[in-house]
Amino acid sequence: MSSPEWIAQHGDNINHGKNREAYKKCKLLSYGPCQECIDAAKAEGKEYRSRKEVKDRLYTYNRTNRAKTNKSRFARSSSNESNYFSVKTVIDTYGSDCHLCDKPIDLEASRKVGSDGWELSLHIDHVTPLSKGGDDTLQNVRPSHAQCNLNKSAKILGNRKDVS
């Protein structure tokens, strides 16, 4: 239904700036959505994405898609083996201590570089780097601090914990 038809049928009696539904109705108007409705829809979306269960779902979805894309790309360029594993599986298997410095990892810290406490946050480290022929499998990854992993870079170090 076009904007003029919608206005003729419903009028412009929209609760502007209330929620996403108001934004959807306001968007149908011939002059487009008002700033109030745009701001309300953005705020509602931001609030929705900040919920823990949504963050977890989005993180898992993004991690899965990124992993699939990277594995496909890397599999084409080398003969590396690749199996999907989750962060939770790595933590359950190897614990929450950094395999490089043996200190506990702050699992609540933001993993975004530059944010407060990111140095002690979780990174998944490949014991034998992919660039050195290592596989992207659960047997070749360990939990580490972000700073420890970045300092290690693509080096192959003697692992302090059992690698088998």
C-alpha positions as CSV (number, residue, x, y, z in Angstrom):
1,M,0.0,0.0,0.0
2,S,1.5,3.3,-1.0
3,S,1.9,6.3,1.4
4,P,-1.1,8.4,0.2
5,E,-3.4,5.4,0.4
6,W,-2.2,4.5,3.9
7,I,-2.7,8.1,5.1
8,A,-6.1,8.2,3.6
9,Q,-7.1,5.0,5.3
10,H,-5.4,5.5,8.7
11,G,-4.6,9.2,8.9
12,D,-1.4,10.5,10.5
13,N,-2.4,9.4,14.1
14,I,0.9,7.7,14.8
15,N,2.5,7.7,18.3
16,H,5.7,9.3,16.9
17,G,8.9,8.4,18.7
18,K,7.4,5.6,20.8
19,N,8.9,2.4,19.3
20,R,9.9,0.5,16.2
21,E,6.3,-0.1,15.2
22,A,5.6,3.6,15.1
23,Y,8.8,4.0,13.0
24,K,7.4,1.4,10.5
25,K,4.1,3.3,10.2
26,C,5.9,6.6,10.0
27,K,8.1,5.3,7.2
28,L,5.1,4.8,5.0
29,L,4.3,8.5,5.0
30,S,5.1,10.3,1.8
31,Y,7.7,12.5,3.6
32,G,9.4,9.5,5.3
33,P,10.0,8.8,9.0
34,C,10.4,11.7,11.4
35,Q,13.6,12.1,13.4
36,E,11.7,11.1,16.6
37,C,10.7,7.7,15.2
38,I,14.2,7.1,13.8
39,D,15.8,7.8,17.2
40,A,13.2,5.6,19.0
41,A,13.8,2.7,16.5
42,K,17.6,3.0,16.9
43,A,17.3,3.1,20.7
44,E,15.1,0.1,20.8
45,G,17.5,-1.8,18.5
46,K,20.4,-0.9,20.6
47,E,18.6,-2.0,23.8
48,Y,17.7,-5.3,22.1
49,R,21.2,-6.0,21.0
50,S,22.6,-5.3,24.4
51,R,20.6,-8.1,26.1
52,K,22.9,-10.9,27.2
53,E,21.0,-13.7,25.4
54,V,21.0,-11.8,22.2
55,K,24.7,-10.9,22.5
56,D,25.5,-14.6,23.0
57,R,23.4,-15.6,20.0
58,L,24.8,-12.9,17.7
59,Y,28.4,-13.7,18.9
60,T,27.9,-17.4,18.2
61,Y,26.3,-16.7,14.8
62,N,29.1,-14.3,13.8
63,R,31.8,-16.7,15.1
64,T,30.3,-19.6,13.2
65,N,30.0,-17.7,9.9
66,R,33.5,-16.2,10.2
67,A,34.9,-19.6,11.1
68,K,33.2,-21.2,8.0
69,T,34.4,-18.5,5.7
70,N,37.9,-18.5,7.0
71,K,38.1,-22.3,7.0
72,S,36.9,-22.5,3.4
73,R,39.4,-19.8,2.3
74,F,42.3,-21.4,4.2
75,A,41.4,-24.9,3.0
76,R,41.6,-23.8,-0.6
77,S,45.1,-22.3,0.0
78,S,46.6,-25.1,2.0
79,S,46.1,-28.7,3.1
80,N,45.3,-27.8,6.7
81,E,42.6,-29.7,8.5
82,S,39.7,-27.8,9.9
83,N,36.9,-28.7,12.4
84,Y,34.4,-26.3,14.0
85,F,34.8,-25.7,17.7
86,S,33.2,-23.2,20.0
87,V,34.9,-21.0,22.6
88,K,32.9,-22.8,25.3
89,T,34.3,-26.1,24.1
90,V,37.9,-24.8,24.3
91,I,37.3,-23.5,27.8
92,D,35.6,-26.7,28.9
93,T,38.5,-28.8,27.5
94,Y,41.5,-26.8,28.5
95,G,40.3,-24.6,31.4
96,S,40.3,-20.9,31.8
97,D,44.0,-20.3,32.5
98,C,46.3,-18.9,29.8
99,H,48.4,-21.7,28.3
100,L,51.3,-19.3,27.7
101,C,51.7,-17.7,31.2
102,D,49.5,-20.0,33.4
103,K,47.6,-17.1,34.9
104,P,43.7,-17.0,35.0
105,I,41.9,-15.4,32.1
106,D,39.3,-12.7,32.8
107,L,36.3,-14.2,30.9
108,E,34.1,-11.2,31.6
109,A,36.6,-8.6,30.1
110,S,35.8,-7.1,26.8
111,R,37.7,-8.8,24.0
112,K,37.9,-5.6,21.9
113,V,41.4,-4.3,21.7
114,G,41.7,-0.9,23.5
115,S,38.8,-1.3,25.9
116,D,39.5,-1.6,29.7
117,G,41.1,-4.9,30.7
118,W,41.3,-6.3,27.1
119,E,44.9,-7.5,27.8
120,L,43.7,-10.2,30.2
121,S,40.6,-11.2,28.1
122,L,40.2,-14.4,26.2
123,H,41.9,-15.1,22.9
124,I,41.9,-18.5,21.2
125,D,45.5,-19.3,20.3
126,H,46.7,-21.8,17.7
127,V,49.6,-23.7,19.2
128,T,51.0,-24.3,15.8
129,P,49.9,-21.2,13.8
130,L,47.8,-21.7,10.7
131,S,50.4,-19.9,8.7
132,K,53.0,-22.5,9.8
133,G,50.9,-25.5,8.7
134,G,48.9,-25.9,11.9
135,D,45.3,-27.2,11.8
136,D,42.2,-25.3,12.9
137,T,41.1,-28.1,15.2
138,L,40.4,-28.3,18.9
139,Q,43.6,-30.2,19.4
140,N,45.6,-27.3,18.1
141,V,44.0,-24.4,20.0
142,R,44.3,-23.2,23.6
143,P,42.9,-20.4,25.6
144,S,45.2,-17.5,26.2
145,H,45.3,-13.8,27.3
146,A,44.9,-11.4,24.4
147,Q,48.2,-9.8,25.1
148,C,50.1,-13.1,25.4
149,N,48.6,-14.3,22.1
150,L,49.5,-11.0,20.3
151,N,53.0,-11.1,21.7
152,K,53.4,-14.8,20.6
153,S,52.3,-13.8,17.1
154,A,52.9,-16.6,14.5
155,K,55.7,-18.2,16.5
156,I,55.8,-21.9,17.5
157,L,56.6,-22.0,21.2
158,G,57.1,-25.0,23.5
159,N,53.7,-25.3,25.2
160,R,53.8,-25.3,29.0
161,K,50.7,-27.5,29.3
162,D,50.2,-30.9,27.7
163,V,49.4,-30.4,24.0
164,S,48.2,-34.0,23.3
